[in-house]
């Protein structure tokens, strides 16, 4: 019974990870969205997605709430890498 509870937790986590991935409108690192590619290169959107996202559980059957905290870079400059 304990294992069944853990399986349910993993299913909920997987669903949340899918929802988070669908909300992102960019490709970055291991997160790949084919529709946001130019010439096969990942295209980050630092203006809209340079943040940490935390999801709030609102109860069974209710939609989770996404909270974001913008990342602030004082010592480095964000730059897009090219692998060509």
C-alpha positions in Angstrom: 0.0 0.0 0.0 2.9 2.3 0.8 4.3 1.7 -2.7 1.0 2.5 -4.3 1.0 5.9 -2.5 4.5 6.6 -3.9 3.4 5.7 -7.4 0.5 8.1 -7.1 3.0 10.8 -6.0 5.2 10.1 -9.0 2.2 10.3 -11.4 1.2 13.7 -9.9 4.8 14.9 -10.2 5.0 13.7 -13.8 1.7 15.5 -14.7 3.1 18.7 -13.1 6.4 18.4 -15.0 4.4 18.1 -18.3 2.3 21.1 -17.5 5.4 23.1 -16.6 7.0 22.1 -19.9 4.0 23.1 -21.9 3.9 26.6 -20.2 7.5 27.3 -21.4 7.7 29.0 -24.8 11.4 28.5 -25.3 14.1 25.8 -25.7 16.8 25.8 -23.1 19.2 23.1 -21.9 17.4 19.8 -21.6 14.1 21.5 -22.3 13.5 21.2 -26.1 10.6 22.7 -27.9 10.8 22.1 -31.7 8.5 25.0 -32.5 11.0 27.4 -30.8 14.0 26.5 -32.9 15.9 28.4 -35.5 18.2 26.4 -37.8 18.2 23.5 -35.2 19.6 25.7 -32.5 17.9 26.1 -29.1 16.4 29.6 -28.7 16.2 30.8 -25.1 13.8 33.5 -24.1 15.6 35.1 -21.2 13.3 38.1 -21.1 10.3 36.0 -20.2 11.8 32.8 -18.7 14.8 33.9 -16.6 13.1 32.8 -13.4 12.6 30.1 -10.9 9.1 28.5 -10.9 7.5 26.9 -7.9 4.1 25.2 -8.1 1.6 25.4 -5.3 -0.7 22.4 -4.7 -4.3 23.5 -4.4 -5.9 20.2 -3.6 -7.1 17.2 -5.5 -8.9 18.0 -8.7 -7.8 21.7 -8.5 -5.4 23.4 -10.9 -2.0 24.1 -9.4 -0.7 27.7 -9.1 2.6 28.7 -10.6 4.7 31.2 -8.6 7.8 32.8 -10.2 10.8 34.5 -8.8 12.9 36.5 -11.3 16.6 35.6 -11.4 19.0 38.6 -11.0 22.5 38.3 -12.5 25.0 40.8 -11.1 28.3 39.2 -11.9 27.6 37.5 -15.2 26.0 38.5 -18.5 23.4 36.1 -20.0 24.5 35.0 -23.5 23.2 32.5 -25.9 25.6 29.7 -26.8 26.1 28.5 -30.3 27.0 24.9 -31.0 27.6 25.4 -34.7 
